[in-house]
Amino acid sequence: MATGTADATATTDPLPRRRTGPPRWLVGVLAGLAASLLVVLATRLVGATPLGVEDNGDGYRLFCGAGLTPLTADGYASWRGGWTAEYAVGPPTCEDPVPSSALLIARATTALAEGTWSPVVLGWTYAVLIGVVVGLGAWAAAAAGRRRALVVAIPVLPLAAATFPRFFVSTYSEPAGLLGAVTVGVGVAAVLATRREHRAARIVALALTAVGGLVATTAKVAYVPLLVAAVIVCAVTAIGTARPRRDGPVIALVTVLLAVVPVTAALARQQQFYAPVNAHNLVFTTVLLEVGPSATSPLGLPPEAVELTGNGYFNGPPRPDGVPWWEGAILGRPGETRASALVVLAEHPSAAARAVGVGLQATTLADLPYLDAFPAPATALSSPDGHPGWSGARQPDLAQVLQDTRRPPWLPAVLVVVALAVAATARWQGRAGRWSLAAGLAAGTALALVVVAVAGDGYFEVFKHVWLAAYLLAVSGLALVGAAVTALLGLVRHREQGRRE
């Protein structure tokens, strides 16, 4: 009788449902709006003087393909003491613009322009794209609990410093690389926050990871480590419970297939247009500087080649045009010379370590003060001089720049070592292990970006070339903080349970 009464009561007066918090779509919308607002505020897009990045000459290779012509006194956009604020819109002004996802985004914004165009439009576009990415990532992460959506803040928080998002207001390829890196970070965060039974959420998370890797690598081929990281994450992530390792590898394979054509085309273009430049910079700004005069013979260079040590192809002392040995090694066979330079570095591990160390140290100066953040007056003229020290085009200017900074030169290297160490022991860290894996992945990818930058172009423009690595190191540092806090909270809970027992 009692049982029947209880059943009747349960039928007529059901217990209230447990609150699960706001719907996931609302969590995603709010997270996306917050991320977009962060970018807008960091770059001052709502102010009279938005923050951007002065063109160093690289911008032309992209904006010419978008049909943009600088509305300046001399028709140039570079080295004007600030970024160019206004362009005329028309047909492409070059036959072979740089192939980049950044070019596609720029072209999309010029399609809506009426006569004139400003990089500020790009800033707003990237702010919206960041919001979309973060919103999708937060929606996916919230499948494991609404509070889990907070994990997407880790790859977003570094954007609070203008150091990174100010590139969104520029005609470089770097902003698309940053968009891709943020997308990979958001995707990985959502993967780590969810479980394999959250099938739809993990598919969205892996799609973000894969798309981010593709966007970054097609922005600049030097960002290929981000694609590698994205493919690895997709390949090892389990989705579903019946066949948990089927979908992830498929996404990884599709990502690789989609990347083959644009990556090989970008590499071929780099070899076609910049092989002598890259070979010269690697040999003279790095190999001869770190290895010494003994490297001339393995490189097929005469002893007098050491006189060019530390000099970059651009922005440095005049090149030795007309000198037979230079034109033969650099202009005639740049691929062979560059390969020999890499072999020399491999045979001198201490020199290679110093070179990578310089690249890591350069990440401490990711704010790139030599590239002005404010718009230049329309009457300002372009200067061909550049900044030899900051561009890494002349020694001892580069060494002086590195020496003058008050930021700890050892910090990036220590961060990489610590992050990789904690990632290697993640399986024994309990809940903190996921944070440690994220820290290790970000640090390892940053290190790979530095290696690619130094091996590709030596110390030339090293600060700008490792700028995206600096963002990933910031993400790694935040993930390490998350791991430490999680471990500390776990220890407190364990002690409380012990006291209760």
DRENRO-41398 format. One line per field, with one value per residue (C-alpha): residue in three letters; x, y, z. Coordinates in pm, 1 decimal. Layout:
residues N
type ala	...
px X	...
py Y	...
pz Z	...
This chain:
residues 501
type met	ala	thr	gly	thr	ala	asp	ala	thr	ala	thr	thr	asp	pro	leu	pro	arg	arg	arg	thr	gly	pro	pro	arg	trp	leu	val	gly	val	leu	ala	gly	leu	ala	ala	ser	leu	leu	val	val	leu	ala	thr	arg	leu	val	gly	ala	thr	pro	leu	gly	val	glu	asp	asn	gly	asp	gly	tyr	arg	leu	phe	cys	gly	ala	gly	leu	thr	pro	leu	thr	ala	asp	gly	tyr	ala	ser	trp	arg	gly	gly	trp	thr	ala	glu	tyr	ala	val	gly	pro	pro	thr	cys	glu	asp	pro	val	pro	ser	ser	ala	leu	leu	ile	ala	arg	ala	thr	thr	ala	leu	ala	glu	gly	thr	trp	ser	pro	val	val	leu	gly	trp	thr	tyr	ala	val	leu	ile	gly	val	val	val	gly	leu	gly	ala	trp	ala	ala	ala	ala	ala	gly	arg	arg	arg	ala	leu	val	val	ala	ile	pro	val	leu	pro	leu	ala	ala	ala	thr	phe	pro	arg	phe	phe	val	ser	thr	tyr	ser	glu	pro	ala	gly	leu	leu	gly	ala	val	thr	val	gly	val	gly	val	ala	ala	val	leu	ala	thr	arg	arg	glu	his	arg	ala	ala	arg	ile	val	ala	leu	ala	leu	thr	ala	val	gly	gly	leu	val	ala	thr	thr	ala	lys	val	ala	tyr	val	pro	leu	leu	val	ala	ala	val	ile	val	cys	ala	val	thr	ala	ile	gly	thr	ala	arg	pro	arg	arg	asp	gly	pro	val	ile	ala	leu	val	thr	val	leu	leu	ala	val	val	pro	val	thr	ala	ala	leu	ala	arg	gln	gln	gln	phe	tyr	ala	pro	val	asn	ala	his	asn	leu	val	phe	thr	thr	val	leu	leu	glu	val	gly	pro	ser	ala	thr	ser	pro	leu	gly	leu	pro	pro	glu	ala	val	glu	leu	thr	gly	asn	gly	tyr	phe	asn	gly	pro	pro	arg	pro	asp	gly	val	pro	trp	trp	glu	gly	ala	ile	leu	gly	arg	pro	gly	glu	thr	arg	ala	ser	ala	leu	val	val	leu	ala	glu	his	pro	ser	ala	ala	ala	arg	ala	val	gly	val	gly	leu	gln	ala	thr	thr	leu	ala	asp	leu	pro	tyr	leu	asp	ala	phe	pro	ala	pro	ala	thr	ala	leu	ser	ser	pro	asp	gly	his	pro	gly	trp	ser	gly	ala	arg	gln	pro	asp	leu	ala	gln	val	leu	gln	asp	thr	arg	arg	pro	pro	trp	leu	pro	ala	val	leu	val	val	val	ala	leu	ala	val	ala	ala	thr	ala	arg	trp	gln	gly	arg	ala	gly	arg	trp	ser	leu	ala	ala	gly	leu	ala	ala	gly	thr	ala	leu	ala	leu	val	val	val	ala	val	ala	gly	asp	gly	tyr	phe	glu	val	phe	lys	his	val	trp	leu	ala	ala	tyr	leu	leu	ala	val	ser	gly	leu	ala	leu	val	gly	ala	ala	val	thr	ala	leu	leu	gly	leu	val	arg	his	arg	glu	gln	gly	arg	arg	glu
px 0.0	278.0	461.9	154.8	101.1	457.8	428.5	106.6	262.9	562.7	333.2	111.0	380.7	711.6	1034.9	1159.3	1423.3	1780.6	1891.4	2152.9	2226.0	2170.0	2130.8	2454.5	2372.5	2345.6	2679.4	2833.0	2676.9	2790.4	3142.6	3166.7	3047.3	3294.9	3583.4	3490.1	3459.1	3802.0	3959.5	3770.4	3884.9	4245.3	4280.1	4074.0	3854.3	3588.3	3838.4	3976.1	4318.8	4291.8	4606.5	4760.0	5100.4	5323.3	5404.7	5768.5	5728.0	5569.2	5218.1	5236.6	5263.3	4916.1	4725.6	4823.7	4626.7	4323.8	4324.5	4433.0	4640.5	4773.1	4627.0	4953.9	5164.2	5408.9	5185.6	5376.6	5259.2	5579.5	5802.3	5589.4	5612.0	5276.5	5027.8	4849.5	4488.5	4328.4	4348.8	4176.8	3990.0	4028.1	4153.8	4463.4	4784.2	5013.1	4996.6	5125.2	5018.3	5121.5	4884.1	4742.2	4421.6	4475.0	4433.3	4097.6	3977.2	4104.2	3932.6	3606.3	3619.2	3706.3	3404.4	3186.2	3398.3	3283.6	3582.4	3809.9	3907.0	4081.9	4259.3	4015.5	3759.8	3992.1	4013.0	3635.6	3625.6	3880.5	3702.6	3382.6	3565.7	3728.4	3384.9	3242.0	3530.0	3510.7	3133.0	3150.0	3425.6	3235.8	2921.9	3122.8	3305.1	2976.8	2862.6	3063.5	2915.6	2853.3	3157.5	3377.0	3311.8	3552.8	3846.2	3819.3	3937.5	4293.4	4366.3	4166.6	4318.3	4651.4	4445.4	4381.0	4731.3	4755.4	5082.2	4886.1	4548.6	4691.7	4806.6	4438.0	4457.4	4723.6	4781.8	5020.1	4957.9	5021.9	4663.4	4524.8	4797.8	4685.6	4322.6	4426.5	4629.7	4340.0	4105.9	4338.9	4368.2	3991.0	3939.7	4198.3	4051.3	3706.9	3851.4	4020.3	3706.5	3478.0	3458.0	3432.1	3056.9	3004.8	3014.2	2869.9	3068.7	3396.9	3332.9	3286.0	3597.8	3808.2	3665.1	3780.0	4121.8	4158.1	4028.6	4257.0	4558.8	4460.6	4398.1	4730.5	4938.3	4777.4	4835.6	5212.7	5375.4	5620.6	5324.9	5307.4	5384.7	5032.7	4894.5	5105.7	4980.0	4619.3	4654.9	4810.6	4527.9	4265.2	4437.5	4460.9	4122.3	3851.2	3492.4	3196.1	3187.5	3118.2	3417.3	3592.5	3899.2	3739.0	3630.0	3937.6	4184.4	3941.7	3933.7	4313.5	4346.8	4104.4	4295.2	4623.7	4471.7	4325.1	4661.2	4878.8	4808.7	4827.1	5131.9	5329.8	5230.4	5343.3	5674.8	5730.1	5655.2	5888.9	6163.7	6095.3	6097.7	6297.4	6547.4	6852.4	6720.0	6666.8	7001.6	7190.0	7017.3	7069.1	7437.1	7545.3	7315.7	7324.4	7562.3	7879.7	7787.6	7735.8	7980.7	8255.5	8498.0	8548.5	8203.7	8309.7	8475.6	8178.5	7955.1	8174.2	8266.0	8606.7	8762.5	8674.7	8305.4	8335.5	8339.3	7965.2	7895.5	7586.1	7464.6	7113.1	6994.1	6773.6	6815.8	7182.9	7507.7	7508.4	7512.1	7824.5	7651.8	7892.4	8123.2	8153.2	8161.4	7853.4	7651.3	7746.9	7660.3	7361.9	7208.2	7325.1	7265.9	7068.8	6906.0	7238.4	7392.7	7098.4	7106.4	7477.3	7412.6	7157.7	7403.4	7670.0	7427.2	7340.3	7711.8	7752.0	7477.0	7594.5	7569.6	7224.4	7115.2	7237.1	7045.4	6724.3	6794.8	6811.8	6480.1	6322.6	6466.7	6317.7	5969.5	6012.1	5995.3	5676.1	5536.0	5764.2	5806.1	5991.8	5662.7	5453.2	5107.6	4938.4	4817.6	5055.6	4952.5	4855.6	5141.0	5410.2	5656.6	5791.1	6148.5	6354.6	6590.1	6399.8	6557.1	6874.5	6886.8	6527.3	6521.8	6828.1	7000.4	7319.1	7539.7	7605.2	7270.3	7068.4	7276.6	7226.0	6848.1	6849.2	7079.3	6879.7	6557.4	6486.2	6280.6	6435.6	6606.7	6588.9	6213.8	6090.8	6340.5	6252.4	5881.8	5927.4	6128.7	5881.0	5577.0	5721.5	5825.0	5482.5	5315.8	5532.4	5405.4	5041.4	4898.2	5000.9	4861.7	4491.3	4264.0	4561.4	4692.8	4470.8	4601.6	4956.2	4892.7	4764.7	5069.2	5306.1	5130.4	5141.0	5505.7	5614.9	5441.0	5599.2	5942.4	5879.7	5778.0	6104.0	6308.7	6132.0	6183.8	6556.3	6620.7	6420.3	6556.0	6820.4	6802.7	6651.5	6318.8	6347.4	6130.7	5842.2	5897.6	5864.1	5578.0	5316.4	5537.4	5519.9	5140.5	5161.7	5406.7	5157.8	4889.8	5129.1	5201.7	4830.9	4774.0	5053.9	4881.0	4560.3	4742.5	4895.2	4561.4	4383.1	4651.2	4636.6	4257.2	4281.3	4531.1	4301.6	4005.2	4213.7	4318.9	3961.0	3844.7	4123.4	4014.8	3653.5	3759.1
py 0.0	237.9	152.7	218.3	552.4	651.8	557.8	753.6	1054.2	1034.7	1018.9	1311.2	1528.3	1471.0	1602.7	1924.7	1877.8	1962.1	2293.8	2258.2	2627.4	2835.3	2659.2	2579.8	2803.4	3098.6	3008.2	3009.0	3340.4	3513.9	3371.7	3479.4	3831.1	3861.5	3748.7	3991.6	4273.6	4189.3	4226.6	4550.7	4701.6	4581.7	4734.8	5047.3	4995.1	5222.0	5505.1	5773.3	5606.7	5226.4	5026.1	4853.1	4758.3	4964.8	4801.6	4695.2	4623.5	4279.5	4422.0	4500.2	4133.5	4084.8	4407.9	4427.4	4107.6	4258.6	4551.2	4806.9	5117.0	5328.3	5678.9	5841.0	6126.8	5895.8	5591.8	5366.6	5210.4	5097.4	5262.7	5574.5	5610.6	5438.1	5220.6	5343.3	5421.2	5455.0	5267.1	5302.2	4992.2	4862.3	4563.2	4372.7	4567.5	4261.8	3939.4	3704.7	3807.8	3597.8	3298.6	3339.4	3288.2	3648.4	3752.9	3575.3	3757.8	4091.6	4037.3	3958.3	4294.1	4493.4	4347.0	4556.5	4872.1	5174.4	5349.5	5346.8	5089.4	5090.3	4816.5	4903.8	4702.6	4404.5	4462.8	4441.8	4137.3	3947.3	4047.6	3891.5	3577.7	3538.2	3566.2	3296.5	3060.5	3115.3	3082.4	2743.3	2628.6	2735.5	2557.8	2238.9	2258.4	2324.2	1971.4	1854.8	2124.6	2494.7	2588.7	2384.5	2647.0	2872.6	2671.6	2859.8	3168.4	3031.2	3088.3	3413.9	3594.3	3679.1	3889.0	4134.8	4271.8	4477.8	4293.8	4029.8	4160.9	4485.1	4273.7	4236.2	4600.3	4542.5	4408.8	4136.2	3760.6	3730.8	3815.0	3508.7	3305.7	3438.9	3362.1	3006.8	2970.8	3094.5	2854.3	2560.5	2664.1	2690.7	2355.0	2179.9	2338.2	2204.4	1858.5	1845.9	1968.6	1703.8	1324.6	1074.1	1029.2	1397.1	1303.6	1616.3	1846.9	1671.4	1670.3	2047.7	2081.4	1875.9	2064.6	2389.1	2239.3	2120.9	2443.9	2648.1	2449.5	2498.2	2872.8	2927.8	2723.6	2875.6	3221.2	3159.7	2829.2	2889.7	2825.6	2460.7	2341.7	2452.3	2223.4	1936.2	1997.6	2009.4	1684.7	1506.1	1619.7	1502.4	1168.4	1075.8	1206.0	947.9	1026.9	814.2	488.4	221.8	289.2	564.9	600.6	608.2	968.6	1148.4	987.6	1051.8	1422.6	1421.2	1254.1	1496.2	1788.2	1661.8	1608.2	1958.3	2105.6	1926.4	2150.6	2494.2	2401.5	2261.7	2561.2	2802.0	2620.0	2631.5	3003.0	3066.6	2880.8	3065.1	3418.8	3410.1	3125.0	3357.3	3584.9	3296.7	3137.6	3464.5	3538.7	3189.8	3180.9	3531.9	3633.3	3298.9	3020.7	3224.6	3428.5	3125.8	2872.8	3112.5	3139.0	2762.0	2729.5	2896.8	2587.5	2346.5	2613.1	2642.2	3001.7	3170.6	3302.1	3660.5	3570.6	3624.0	3997.1	3972.9	3802.4	3948.6	4127.8	4054.2	4057.6	4362.2	4667.3	4595.5	4705.3	4685.2	4334.3	4227.8	4231.1	4137.9	3936.2	3592.9	3375.4	3545.9	3538.3	3174.5	3050.6	3274.1	3362.4	3060.6	2770.3	2900.1	2565.2	2382.2	2658.0	2662.5	2283.8	2298.3	2567.3	2346.3	2056.0	2277.4	2373.0	2006.4	1926.2	2202.4	2137.5	2414.2	2668.7	2536.6	2560.7	2921.2	3003.7	2855.5	3035.3	3368.2	3285.9	3204.3	3518.5	3721.3	3614.8	3840.5	4137.6	4035.1	4386.9	4484.5	4853.6	4921.8	4874.8	5173.3	5103.3	5430.1	5546.0	5763.7	6100.5	6081.0	6320.4	6100.9	5965.5	5611.9	5547.1	5258.9	5238.5	5020.3	4924.9	4712.4	4612.4	4510.0	4346.1	4141.1	4272.4	4403.5	4306.7	4421.8	4605.0	4286.7	4190.0	4538.1	4511.6	4178.9	4315.9	4634.0	4458.9	4434.1	4119.7	3792.9	3637.0	3290.6	3292.3	3146.3	2857.1	2774.9	2787.3	2542.9	2299.0	2311.0	2275.7	1977.7	1814.9	1845.6	1727.4	1414.1	1331.6	1432.6	1083.2	1089.0	1435.6	1357.5	1644.0	1873.8	1645.2	1794.2	2141.4	2006.3	1845.9	2176.6	2358.1	2107.1	2116.9	2497.7	2513.3	2239.7	2411.2	2744.3	2583.3	2431.5	2773.5	2919.9	2642.3	2688.2	3065.3	3045.5	2761.2	2939.2	3294.6	3308.1	3608.8	3832.6	3973.7	3720.1	3922.4	3931.0	3573.1	3436.5	3668.6	3392.3	3164.4	3431.0	3402.5	3025.2	3063.1	3294.9	3027.4	2766.2	2980.4	3025.8	2651.7	2587.1	2822.3	2626.3	2300.1	2439.7	2575.1	2247.9	2045.9	2274.7	2250.2	1872.8	1863.7	2076.8	1850.1	1543.1	1688.3	1782.8	1429.7	1294.6	1511.4	1397.4	1032.5
pz 0.0	90.0	-229.4	-436.5	-266.6	-328.8	-696.8	-727.7	-565.3	-793.9	-1093.7	-997.2	-836.9	-1018.7	-874.2	-1036.5	-1303.6	-1217.7	-1360.6	-1626.2	-1678.1	-1991.1	-2327.5	-2505.7	-2799.2	-2563.0	-2404.7	-2751.7	-2850.0	-2532.2	-2560.4	-2924.0	-2850.3	-2563.7	-2785.4	-3063.7	-2812.9	-2673.1	-3018.2	-3084.2	-2755.8	-2788.7	-3135.1	-3049.7	-3354.2	-3205.1	-3148.4	-3374.9	-3408.4	-3433.0	-3370.4	-3670.9	-3809.7	-4034.1	-4368.3	-4409.4	-4779.5	-4740.9	-4753.6	-5124.5	-5213.6	-5069.1	-5126.3	-5493.0	-5547.3	-5376.2	-5620.4	-5361.0	-5437.2	-5146.7	-5144.5	-5040.2	-5170.3	-5348.4	-5405.8	-5162.3	-4836.9	-4664.1	-4402.5	-4372.6	-3995.4	-3955.5	-4140.0	-4449.5	-4364.6	-4707.0	-5036.5	-5371.2	-5488.1	-5840.3	-6038.2	-5916.5	-5975.3	-5995.3	-6193.2	-5924.0	-5571.9	-5276.9	-5237.6	-4889.3	-4696.8	-4588.5	-4953.0	-4973.9	-4662.2	-4794.8	-5130.9	-4953.2	-4774.6	-5088.2	-5267.2	-5036.9	-5063.4	-5261.8	-5411.8	-5108.8	-4848.1	-4509.5	-4310.8	-4032.3	-4229.9	-4197.3	-3822.8	-3787.5	-4015.1	-3809.4	-3488.9	-3622.3	-3739.0	-3398.1	-3240.3	-3466.9	-3389.3	-3013.7	-3016.7	-3189.1	-2954.8	-2645.0	-2768.8	-2819.0	-2485.0	-2301.3	-2390.6	-2088.5	-1862.6	-1900.7	-1694.3	-1929.3	-2194.7	-2006.0	-2145.0	-2474.6	-2285.7	-2281.9	-2655.0	-2648.5	-2349.5	-2524.8	-2768.6	-2486.7	-2552.8	-2871.7	-2945.9	-3134.9	-3261.1	-3402.0	-3696.4	-3784.7	-3898.8	-4162.6	-4512.5	-4401.6	-4419.7	-4043.7	-3933.3	-4109.6	-3940.8	-3602.8	-3686.2	-3771.5	-3452.4	-3237.2	-3418.1	-3352.7	-2987.8	-2944.6	-3115.3	-2898.3	-2583.9	-2675.0	-2746.0	-2406.2	-2230.1	-2377.8	-2368.2	-2650.8	-2599.6	-2689.4	-3055.0	-3218.2	-2991.9	-3065.6	-3438.7	-3424.2	-3208.7	-3449.8	-3746.9	-3584.0	-3519.6	-3879.1	-4035.2	-3812.0	-3926.1	-4290.2	-4252.5	-4074.6	-4318.4	-4626.1	-4476.5	-4471.1	-4551.4	-4263.6	-4032.1	-4137.6	-3779.4	-3687.5	-3956.2	-3825.0	-3471.2	-3592.1	-3786.5	-3487.7	-3257.7	-3506.0	-3558.5	-3188.8	-3069.3	-3007.3	-3108.6	-3002.5	-2809.5	-3072.5	-3296.2	-3104.7	-3326.8	-3667.2	-3725.8	-3594.1	-3836.7	-4123.8	-4040.0	-4015.8	-4356.5	-4523.4	-4371.4	-4513.2	-4858.0	-4860.3	-4763.0	-5020.5	-5319.9	-5152.1	-4943.4	-5237.2	-5450.4	-5178.3	-5140.0	-5517.5	-5525.8	-5235.1	-5416.0	-5739.7	-5603.7	-5281.6	-5298.5	-5332.3	-5055.6	-4813.5	-4895.9	-4844.5	-4513.0	-4374.4	-4469.9	-4373.0	-4088.0	-3907.5	-4018.2	-4058.9	-3752.0	-3524.4	-3674.0	-3775.6	-4071.1	-4079.2	-4238.6	-4561.9	-4709.2	-4656.7	-4808.6	-5115.7	-5035.1	-5040.1	-4715.9	-4804.3	-4771.8	-4395.7	-4461.9	-4526.8	-4193.3	-4031.9	-4345.2	-4471.0	-4830.6	-4767.2	-4542.0	-4474.7	-4638.3	-5019.1	-5163.8	-5356.8	-5695.0	-5972.1	-5744.0	-5912.9	-5601.5	-5449.4	-5767.5	-5822.2	-5472.7	-5399.0	-5734.0	-5932.2	-5693.5	-5393.3	-5322.5	-5295.7	-5084.4	-4846.7	-4812.2	-4733.6	-4472.3	-4296.8	-4300.4	-4143.4	-3865.4	-3810.4	-3778.3	-3518.6	-3260.4	-3030.1	-3312.6	-3406.7	-3043.1	-3024.7	-3342.6	-3204.6	-2878.2	-3059.2	-3224.6	-2888.4	-2732.2	-3018.0	-2904.6	-2600.2	-2839.5	-3019.6	-2976.6	-3269.1	-3175.9	-3500.7	-3688.7	-3587.2	-3447.7	-3544.9	-3887.5	-4086.7	-4231.1	-4597.2	-4679.9	-4520.5	-4776.8	-4795.6	-4683.0	-4828.8	-4530.0	-4284.0	-3952.2	-3991.3	-3626.4	-3588.1	-3929.8	-3840.1	-4151.3	-3992.7	-3702.6	-3437.6	-3458.1	-3406.9	-3104.5	-2962.9	-2998.5	-2816.4	-2546.7	-2485.9	-2393.7	-2022.3	-2066.2	-1940.8	-2246.0	-2089.8	-2023.1	-2357.4	-2348.0	-1986.2	-2069.8	-2357.7	-2145.6	-1856.1	-2082.5	-2268.4	-1939.0	-1778.3	-2097.7	-2094.5	-1744.3	-1806.3	-1754.7	-1388.8	-1315.8	-1291.0	-1397.0	-1445.9	-1720.0	-1990.2	-1916.4	-1932.3	-2271.0	-2404.3	-2268.1	-2424.9	-2761.8	-2774.5	-2664.3	-2903.1	-3194.0	-3098.2	-3090.9	-3434.5	-3570.5	-3440.0	-3598.0	-3933.4	-3916.8	-3843.2	-4087.5	-4355.2	-4344.7	-4073.8	-3844.1	-4108.6	-3979.1	-3697.7	-3459.1	-3705.9	-3819.4	-3464.3	-3370.1	-3398.3	-3187.1	-2915.1	-2917.9	-2876.8	-2589.0	-2420.0	-2463.4	-2325.0	-2020.1	-1948.9	-1984.0	-1734.6	-1490.6	-1546.2	-1474.6	-1154.9	-1028.3	-1109.2	-932.3	-629.7	-605.8	-636.5	-351.9	-133.0	-203.9	-124.5	211.8	297.5	223.5	441.4	731.3	699.4	710.0
